[in-house]
């Protein structure tokens, strides 16, 4: 069973930066869209950033101009560069990858923004 593994989370001060990575446990083929979601304390899971197979990107309004999603198709890896982090960005961040008839999810990585 293929699993996605996120990395790069942690504790950072407000205004700081983190870079999240997500890769599958084994090679997967025909990957289309990739995305990052997050779920903050007491909140519903929300879409943070999305990138299509042709590198078209879309962001939640709350992270525009601060976060950048990118992908490396050769490595089946998706990244989320997060800058100017705010306490309200604190959440568990999940990656997802879509292939025909299926979507894979990672278990999540904690990002805490606090002084």
MDTraj code that builds the backbone (N, CA, C; nanometers):
import mdtraj as md
import numpy as np

residues = "UNK UNK UNK UNK UNK UNK UNK UNK UNK UNK UNK UNK UNK UNK UNK UNK UNK UNK UNK UNK UNK UNK UNK UNK UNK UNK UNK UNK UNK UNK UNK UNK UNK UNK UNK UNK UNK UNK UNK UNK UNK UNK UNK UNK UNK UNK UNK UNK UNK UNK UNK UNK UNK UNK UNK UNK UNK UNK UNK UNK UNK UNK UNK UNK UNK UNK UNK UNK UNK UNK UNK UNK UNK UNK UNK UNK UNK UNK UNK UNK UNK UNK UNK UNK UNK UNK UNK UNK UNK UNK UNK UNK UNK UNK UNK UNK UNK UNK UNK UNK UNK UNK UNK UNK UNK UNK UNK UNK UNK UNK UNK UNK UNK UNK UNK".split()
xyz = np.array([
    [0.0840, -0.1179, 0.0000],
    [0.0000, 0.0000, 0.0000],
    [0.0886, 0.1244, 0.0000],
    [0.0692, 0.2088, -0.0998],
    [0.1477, 0.3311, -0.1081],
    [0.1075, 0.4263, 0.0031],
    [0.2062, 0.4875, 0.0643],
    [0.1809, 0.5896, 0.1655],
    [0.2566, 0.7160, 0.1285],
    [0.1984, 0.8300, 0.1603],
    [0.2681, 0.9570, 0.1454],
    [0.3298, 0.9942, 0.2786],
    [0.4492, 1.0511, 0.2722],
    [0.5201, 1.0881, 0.3936],
    [0.5548, 1.2366, 0.3874],
    [0.5003, 1.3124, 0.4815],
    [0.5324, 1.4543, 0.4910],
    [0.6514, 1.4740, 0.5843],
    [0.7268, 1.5794, 0.5598],
    [0.8377, 1.6157, 0.6477],
    [0.8559, 1.7670, 0.6444],
    [0.9292, 1.8177, 0.7423],
    [0.9613, 1.9599, 0.7442],
    [0.8822, 2.0423, 0.8428],
    [0.7868, 1.9811, 0.9113],
    [0.7108, 2.0559, 1.0100],
    [0.7932, 2.0826, 1.1343],
    [0.7363, 2.1632, 1.2234],
    [0.8064, 2.1922, 1.3481],
    [0.7551, 2.3190, 1.4109],
    [0.8334, 2.3679, 1.5066],
    [0.8006, 2.4910, 1.5793],
    [0.8807, 2.6068, 1.5203],
    [0.8133, 2.7166, 1.4915],
    [0.8798, 2.8331, 1.4334],
    [0.8186, 2.9586, 1.4939],
    [0.8986, 3.0622, 1.5043],
    [0.8487, 3.1886, 1.5575],
    [0.7685, 3.2640, 1.4509],
    [0.6776, 3.3495, 1.4943],
    [0.6051, 3.4325, 1.3967],
    [0.7022, 3.5083, 1.3076],
    [0.6703, 3.5120, 1.1785],
    [0.7580, 3.5751, 1.0808],
    [0.8593, 3.4806, 1.0206],
    [0.8694, 3.3617, 1.0749],
    [0.9673, 3.2653, 1.0269],
    [0.9198, 3.1885, 0.9050],
    [1.0030, 3.0931, 0.8642],
    [0.9750, 3.0154, 0.7435],
    [0.9941, 2.8657, 0.7697],
    [0.9222, 2.7872, 0.6934],
    [0.9386, 2.6422, 0.6933],
    [0.9153, 2.5927, 0.5513],
    [0.9759, 2.4797, 0.5208],
    [0.9523, 2.4160, 0.3910],
    [0.9069, 2.2724, 0.4147],
    [0.7857, 2.2423, 0.3737],
    [0.7320, 2.1077, 0.3856],
    [0.7591, 2.0296, 0.2572],
    [0.7828, 1.9008, 0.2739],
    [0.8000, 1.8108, 0.1604],
    [0.7071, 1.6924, 0.1765],
    [0.6718, 1.6323, 0.0657],
    [0.5833, 1.5149, 0.0691],
    [0.6212, 1.4240, -0.0469],
    [0.6479, 1.2990, -0.0145],
    [0.6849, 1.2021, -0.1170],
    [0.6208, 1.0675, -0.0857],
    [0.5941, 0.9874, -0.1859],
    [0.5351, 0.8557, -0.1619],
    [0.6395, 0.7547, -0.1174],
    [0.5928, 0.6496, -0.0516],
    [0.6821, 0.5450, -0.0022],
    [0.7367, 0.4594, -0.1160],
    [0.6713, 0.4642, -0.2305],
    [0.7204, 0.3964, -0.3503],
    [0.6733, 0.4757, -0.4715],
    [0.7334, 0.4501, -0.5853],
    [0.6995, 0.5265, -0.7052],
    [0.5541, 0.5045, -0.7446],
    [0.4870, 0.6127, -0.7734],
    [0.3511, 0.6040, -0.8248],
    [0.3476, 0.6730, -0.9614],
    [0.2565, 0.6299, -1.0458],
    [0.2523, 0.6775, -1.1844],
    [0.1243, 0.7552, -1.2116],
    [0.1295, 0.8322, -1.3160],
    [0.0120, 0.9093, -1.3614],
    [-0.0402, 1.0023, -1.2538],
    [0.0520, 1.0649, -1.1799],
    [0.0093, 1.1592, -1.0771],
    [-0.0402, 1.2863, -1.1445],
    [-0.1577, 1.3264, -1.1078],
    [-0.2142, 1.4500, -1.1602],
    [-0.1929, 1.5612, -1.0604],
    [-0.3021, 1.6060, -1.0017],
    [-0.2929, 1.7174, -0.9081],
    [-0.2276, 1.6741, -0.7765],
    [-0.1626, 1.7709, -0.7147],
    [-0.1082, 1.7550, -0.5799],
    [-0.1569, 1.8739, -0.4987],
    [-0.1688, 1.8557, -0.3691],
    [-0.2209, 1.9650, -0.2880],
    [-0.1761, 1.9514, -0.1440],
    [-0.1853, 2.0628, -0.0729],
    [-0.1655, 2.0671, 0.0712],
    [-0.2940, 2.1164, 0.1362],
    [-0.3344, 2.0467, 0.2411],
    [-0.4461, 2.0873, 0.3251],
    [-0.3926, 2.1087, 0.4660],
    [-0.4716, 2.1720, 0.5495],
    [-0.4359, 2.1855, 0.6899],
    [-0.5607, 2.1831, 0.7757],
    [-0.5391, 2.1419, 0.9010],
    [-0.6475, 2.1413, 0.9983],
    [-0.5946, 2.1989, 1.1277],
    [-0.6444, 2.3170, 1.1620],
    [-0.6042, 2.3809, 1.2860],
    [-0.6875, 2.3319, 1.4022],
    [-0.6460, 2.3661, 1.5252],
    [-0.7187, 2.3226, 1.6442],
    [-0.8645, 2.3689, 1.6402],
    [-0.9566, 2.2756, 1.6512],
    [-1.0979, 2.3093, 1.6524],
    [-1.1538, 2.3564, 1.5198],
    [-1.0783, 2.3346, 1.4120],
    [-1.1224, 2.3811, 1.2806],
    [-1.1400, 2.2643, 1.1849],
    [-1.2113, 2.2894, 1.0764],
    [-1.2241, 2.1890, 0.9724],
    [-1.1002, 2.1914, 0.8828],
    [-1.0759, 2.0795, 0.8171],
    [-0.9657, 2.0721, 0.7226],
    [-0.9946, 2.1656, 0.6045],
    [-0.8919, 2.2399, 0.5644],
    [-0.9099, 2.3347, 0.4547],
    [-0.7977, 2.3209, 0.3526],
    [-0.8294, 2.3546, 0.2281],
    [-0.7296, 2.3536, 0.1224],
    [-0.6373, 2.4738, 0.1392],
    [-0.5082, 2.4480, 0.1363],
    [-0.4084, 2.5544, 0.1469],
    [-0.3559, 2.5926, 0.0093],
    [-0.3128, 2.4928, -0.0673],
    [-0.2547, 2.5191, -0.1992],
    [-0.2717, 2.3953, -0.2855],
    [-0.2824, 2.4194, -0.4160],
    [-0.3112, 2.3128, -0.5112],
    [-0.2271, 2.3365, -0.6359],
    [-0.1736, 2.2294, -0.6933],
    [-0.0973, 2.2431, -0.8178],
    [-0.1402, 2.1328, -0.9131],
    [-0.1712, 2.1691, -1.0351],
    [-0.2170, 2.0709, -1.1330],
    [-0.0981, 2.0014, -1.1994],
    [-0.1291, 1.9044, -1.2824],
    [-0.0241, 1.8346, -1.3559],
    [0.0495, 1.9231, -1.4547],
    [-0.0070, 2.0380, -1.4865],
    [0.0575, 2.1340, -1.5768],
    [0.1061, 2.2573, -1.5010],
    [0.1243, 2.2409, -1.3691],
    [0.1837, 2.3438, -1.2838],
    [0.0992, 2.4697, -1.2668],
    [-0.0296, 2.4578, -1.2855],
    [-0.1180, 2.5695, -1.2515],
    [-0.1438, 2.5635, -1.1017],
    [-0.1249, 2.6743, -1.0342],
    [-0.1360, 2.6769, -0.8885],
    [-0.2558, 2.7590, -0.8427],
    [-0.3005, 2.7255, -0.7235],
    [-0.4128, 2.7964, -0.6632],
    [-0.3900, 2.7968, -0.5130],
    [-0.4232, 2.9082, -0.4473],
    [-0.3975, 2.9226, -0.3042],
    [-0.5201, 2.9725, -0.2293],
    [-0.5285, 2.9345, -0.1038],
    [-0.6270, 2.9946, -0.0160],
    [-0.5908, 3.1418, 0.0007],
    [-0.6915, 3.2255, 0.0138],
    [-0.6664, 3.3690, 0.0275],
    [-0.5756, 3.3990, 0.1472],
    [-0.5893, 3.3200, 0.2529],
    [-0.5148, 3.3462, 0.3759],
    [-0.3646, 3.3232, 0.3617],
    [-0.3224, 3.2533, 0.2568],
    [-0.1797, 3.2232, 0.2420],
    [-0.1194, 3.2813, 0.1145],
    [-0.2014, 3.3455, 0.0326],
    [-0.1496, 3.4045, -0.0920],
    [-0.0364, 3.5010, -0.0616],
    [0.0653, 3.4982, -0.1441],
    [0.1831, 3.5851, -0.1338],
    [0.2746, 3.5465, -0.0186],
    [0.2391, 3.4434, 0.0569],
    [0.3275, 3.3956, 0.1645],
    [0.3732, 3.2519, 0.1416],
    [0.2851, 3.1691, 0.0833],
    [0.3159, 3.0280, 0.0614],
    [0.3341, 3.0024, -0.0876],
    [0.4213, 2.9065, -0.1187],
    [0.4421, 2.8660, -0.2578],
    [0.4433, 2.7144, -0.2666],
    [0.3581, 2.6611, -0.3534],
    [0.3553, 2.5173, -0.3777],
    [0.4336, 2.4891, -0.5060],
    [0.5081, 2.3781, -0.5040],
    [0.5823, 2.3378, -0.6228],
    [0.5919, 2.1857, -0.6238],
    [0.6338, 2.1316, -0.7365],
    [0.6418, 1.9865, -0.7484],
    [0.7628, 1.9473, -0.8308],
    [0.8125, 1.8269, -0.8003],
    [0.9212, 1.7661, -0.8769],
    [0.8667, 1.6337, -0.9275],
    [0.8292, 1.6299, -1.0549],
    [0.7646, 1.5101, -1.1087],
    [0.8589, 1.3906, -1.1136],
    [0.9862, 1.4166, -1.1319],
    [1.0822, 1.3060, -1.1372],
    [1.0913, 1.2344, -1.0023],
    [1.0657, 1.3085, -0.8955],
    [1.0738, 1.2506, -0.7608],
    [0.9356, 1.2261, -0.7001],
    [0.8295, 1.2546, -0.7766],
    [0.6938, 1.2413, -0.7199],
    [0.6811, 1.3189, -0.5897],
    [0.7413, 1.4351, -0.5827],
    [0.7459, 1.5100, -0.4579],
    [0.6764, 1.6450, -0.4749],
    [0.6051, 1.6840, -0.3720],
    [0.5422, 1.8154, -0.3686],
    [0.5957, 1.8913, -0.2478],
    [0.6152, 2.0201, -0.2653],
    [0.6718, 2.1056, -0.1607],
    [0.5751, 2.2183, -0.1266],
    [0.5900, 2.2689, -0.0056],
    [0.5170, 2.3885, 0.0339],
    [0.6152, 2.4787, 0.1077],
    [0.6526, 2.5872, 0.0418],
    [0.7394, 2.6870, 0.1033],
    [0.6497, 2.7861, 0.1758],
    [0.6727, 2.8012, 0.3069],
    [0.5879, 2.8876, 0.3888],
    [0.6727, 2.9982, 0.4485],
    [0.6410, 3.1208, 0.4164],
    [0.7129, 3.2377, 0.4669],
    [0.6192, 3.3270, 0.5467],
    [0.6788, 3.4165, 0.6234],
    [0.6007, 3.5121, 0.7041],
    [0.4918, 3.4405, 0.7827],
    [0.5291, 3.3344, 0.8492],
    [0.4314, 3.2527, 0.9202],
    [0.3674, 3.3291, 1.0349],
    [0.2400, 3.2979, 1.0552],
    [0.1598, 3.3632, 1.1593],
    [0.1077, 3.2566, 1.2550],
    [0.0744, 3.2971, 1.3778],
    [0.0193, 3.1983, 1.4728],
    [-0.1034, 3.1258, 1.4160],
    [-0.1824, 3.1931, 1.3356],
    [-0.3011, 3.1287, 1.2794],
    [-0.2689, 3.0246, 1.1724],
    [-0.1435, 3.0138, 1.1330],
    [-0.1014, 2.9072, 1.0425],
    [-0.0764, 2.7758, 1.1168],
    [-0.0825, 2.7801, 1.2488],
    [-0.0627, 2.6590, 1.3287],
    [-0.1679, 2.5548, 1.2933],
    [-0.1231, 2.4366, 1.2553],
    [-0.2141, 2.3310, 1.2107],
    [-0.1351, 2.2048, 1.1801],
    [-0.2076, 2.0970, 1.1598],
    [-0.1489, 1.9782, 1.0996],
    [-0.1655, 1.9923, 0.9482],
    [-0.0564, 1.9776, 0.8769],
    [-0.0564, 1.9936, 0.7322],
    [-0.0514, 1.8564, 0.6653],
    [-0.1410, 1.8367, 0.5705],
    [-0.1530, 1.7093, 0.4996],
    [-0.1272, 1.7299, 0.3505],
    [-0.0576, 1.6354, 0.2898],
    [-0.0422, 1.6408, 0.1452],
    [-0.1313, 1.5340, 0.0822],
    [-0.1649, 1.5559, -0.0424],
    [-0.2438, 1.4600, -0.1168],
    [-0.1973, 1.4578, -0.2624],
    [-0.2052, 1.3430, -0.3239],
    [-0.1710, 1.3254, -0.4653],
    [-0.2817, 1.2455, -0.5316],
    [-0.3223, 1.2922, -0.6470],
    [-0.4342, 1.2306, -0.7176],
    [-0.3832, 1.1524, -0.8382],
    [-0.4262, 1.0283, -0.8461],
    [-0.3999, 0.9443, -0.9633],
    [-0.5370, 0.8976, -1.0132],
    [-0.5436, 0.8394, -1.1325],
    [-0.6748, 0.7946, -1.1808],
    [-0.7470, 0.7058, -1.0799],
    [-0.8652, 0.7461, -1.0430],
    [-0.9572, 0.6720, -0.9567],
    [-0.9150, 0.6663, -0.8103],
    [-0.8130, 0.7413, -0.7707],
    [-0.7676, 0.7316, -0.6327],
    [-0.6918, 0.8571, -0.5902],
    [-0.6989, 0.8841, -0.4621],
    [-0.6193, 0.9922, -0.4040],
    [-0.5449, 0.9372, -0.2840],
    [-0.4169, 0.9688, -0.2782],
    [-0.3356, 0.9292, -0.1636],
    [-0.3232, 1.0466, -0.0674],
    [-0.3170, 1.0135, 0.0611],
    [-0.3007, 1.1149, 0.1655],
    [-0.1855, 1.0763, 0.2577],
    [-0.1205, 1.1781, 0.3125],
    [-0.0208, 1.1541, 0.4147],
    [-0.0845, 1.1633, 0.5521],
    [-0.0118, 1.1209, 0.6567],
    [-0.0648, 1.1235, 0.7935],
    [-0.0610, 1.2624, 0.8560],
    [0.0092, 1.3552, 0.7912],
    [0.0143, 1.4911, 0.8431],
    [0.1433, 1.5220, 0.9170],
    [0.1788, 1.6509, 0.9149],
    [0.2942, 1.6987, 0.9905],
    [0.2525, 1.8265, 1.0630],
    [0.2938, 1.8363, 1.1900],
    [0.2515, 1.9484, 1.2736],
    [0.3371, 2.0710, 1.2452],
    [0.2713, 2.1830, 1.2257],
    [0.3383, 2.3125, 1.2156],
    [0.2833, 2.4002, 1.3273],
    [0.3724, 2.4486, 1.4116],
    [0.3328, 2.5350, 1.5231],
    [0.4066, 2.6671, 1.5112],
    [0.3308, 2.7747, 1.5065],
    [0.3894, 2.9079, 1.4970],
    [0.3630, 2.9794, 1.6294],
    [0.4694, 2.9995, 1.7049],
    [0.4538, 3.0555, 1.8386],
    [0.5850, 3.1171, 1.8843],
    [0.5735, 3.2211, 1.9646],
    [0.6929, 3.2814, 2.0223],
    [0.7205, 3.2240, 2.1601],
])
top = md.Topology()
chain = top.add_chain()
for i, resn in enumerate(residues, 1):
    res = top.add_residue(resn, chain, resSeq=i)
    for name in ("N", "CA", "C"):
        top.add_atom(name, md.element.get_by_symbol(name[0]), res)
traj = md.Trajectory(xyz[None], top)
